[in-house]
Amino acid sequence: MQLIVIGDIHAQALKLWRILRESGLADRDRRPTQRALEDDGYRLVLLGDLVHAKSRERYSELTGIKDFDEYNPDHLRVAELRQEEFLAEVKAFQEALPEGRMVILMGNHDFNAITSQGPLRTDDVTHLEWKEGSSLPEELAEWISSWPYEFIEAGIHCAHVGPLPEHNRFDQDFYLENRRRWLQVDRDFLADTPHRLGVYGHTPVRGGLNLASQGHAILLDTNGFRDEYSWLLIEITDDSYRLRLQGLYFDEIINR
């Protein structure tokens, strides 16, 4: 079995489709390849947070508006429509695959988009999509609400934030308690679980494999910085697994 795992995308459609092409699952028309349709030896897992661009620069790229202002209703509506188009493409891709072949996990930004939670904020930008008098189309909202909070395959545990159920509960206390703090604790959080490895998003990282939980958890929120992107191929056997990090990550440009 192979797992193809992709971290937080945050409305970066070009990065997602590039990854799916590189992994051999999508063609240039963003449709499933023959391999994607016929090979039952893989699972494609997205770790959540498909919505909300993570910076004002990213919103400008998303909308084509140079000085994007989320408080301008025209700008905001363009951001909503672009993300709705992106979500509809991903939904169509998933539905074209055999059932269960592609799993999208619930992230806190996705949860925020379909609930009455107040808007989230990232650095200097507030995520007002579907909060200011508009809401996601019902079909997309129902689809997102069906996303699971975890996925387990052959002892590999995937979730948005972390290995414990409370890590992936996106209530108001999620933001008050900062449930990514488990990363700072010198403890194997998977020791008392049946899982042999965990793969999680949510916490932005850069460069190579980033490990937590005394080496038993991998952090894969690596798609947020400029043109960097990555995805993880996990080759699973009965008694071992092999990790292959793919993409462009930690590509430094130094101007002197």
Phi, psi and omega in degrees: 000141173242138169252130173251111190244131182237130180281193186304128182260323177050058171066017177267080186301317184299322179293317180299312182291329175296316179298316182293327174292314181299325181279357177082015184259339181230147175266184184289347175266011177064037176243154180299139175282173177299321178299315181300324183279326191254336184276113179266013181262020178219161168227135176260125184235123172258130188276011176099180184058062173280336185257170176071104172298146191265005177202164178296325177298316179294324177295323177296318177296319182296317189262340187077013180257117188300307181255073184296133179229110183295343179272356172273115185301329178291317177298314183298319182294324177297317179299319178296312183296320180297320180288326176295321176296318179297312180299320180297323177295316180295319179300315179297321179297313180299317183290339178281344180272158172303147184302134178086354182286330181235125181242128175247122182270152180285127172253166182294329178288322176296316179300318180297324184292336185250007180236178181269014174304151174293164184295146175274166179222139175233114181052250187259011183232139178257134183270095184262003183303135176060027176242335187259064176086003178230163177216161177301145172308142187305319181299318179289319180298318179294321178298311180298319181296342179274352183293136177285168180261350177206160176218135182231130178218117175052041178084000176265121183255125178241135176203174184285315189251312187191183189282340184262151181305321182292338177296331187248027175254112193262046175281184183297327179294340178305320183275331178286325185268343184053077188283008171272004182294343178302336181294336184269000183263131179280081184204144174272100184287348178264359185299323183261023178239166176279005185273142176261345179204144174240145177230124189222154177253218171076316184261110184299133178222166179221142167082103172069192178282126177253120188250152175216184178052048180053040174088003182256007177227139178248135178258128190231022174276077190242012187256016189263346189259113176045236183265008178291146175202156176202161174210158187243128172257122178247117177262118189251132168238180183299323187241007181201170171216151180238131183255130177231108177275126185243158172120204178237112183220144180055049178266100186270137174243120182248120178260127179235000000 
